[in-house]
Amino acid sequence: MEKTKKPYNEEAVKWGAQLAEARKKLGLTQAETAMKLGISTNYYCHLEQGCCSLGRANGAVRLNIKKLLKVSL
C-alpha cells in the first residue's frame, strides 16, 4: 500500500489548488501537464496536493509551469 504524503505547508496547498484549477481550465490531465513540463506525473501530483513546495522546485520547472498554466508564481 502506498503512503500518502502530508502537505508541505498551507502555502503549498494554496499553490497546488491554483495549479489544479489552471490545469483544468486548459482541459489537461495531470499526466498531460507533467509530460508537457518534463516532470513525472507523481511529482506534478505532489505539487497539486501541496506535498511539495513550488519554492523548492527547480527554476526551469517553475518557469515552465508559469508559461504552460499561465499562473503567476
N, C-alpha and C positions, 0 to 999 in steps of 0.2 A: 504494500500500500504506500502511495506517495504522500510525503508530508506536505502540509500546506504552509507556505511561508507567511510570516507575520508582516504586517505593514511596516515600512521603514520609519515613517513618521506621518503626521497629519498632512503636511505639505505634499509629501509624495503621493498620498491618497488623493488629494485635491488635483494634482497634476495628472495623475492617472485617469481620473474621471474626465478631465478635459481632453486627454488624448483619445479616450474611448468615444466620446461624443463627436470629436472632429473626424475620427476614422469612419464612424457610422454615417455621418453626413456625406462622406465621399463614397459610400457604398462598398467599403473594403472590409474584408475579413481580417482577423488578427494575423493569420498566416500570410495573406497577400501583402499586408502592411509590412510585416517583418521581412519578407522577401525583397520588397522594394527598398527597404532600409539597409539590407545587407546584414541583418542580425537574425538570431534564431527566434523562432516563434515563442519558445519558452521564455527567453529574455524579454521579448516585447510584452508578453502576457504579464510578466512580473512588473514591468513598468506601469501597465494599465492598472494593476491591482495595488500599486503603491508599495510593492515589496522591494523595489529598487529606486534609488533616488536619481532623478534626472540630473541633478547637480553633480553626481559622481559618474555619469555616463561620459563616454568618450566625446570629445568636442565635435568630431565628424558626425557621430550618431545624432547628437543634439541638433546640429545644423541640418542634417537630412530630415529629421522629424519636423523641424520648423518649416522647411520647404515643402515637404510632402503634405503635411496635415494643416499647413497654414495657421500655425499657432505661434504665439509669442512666448518665449521661454525666459 
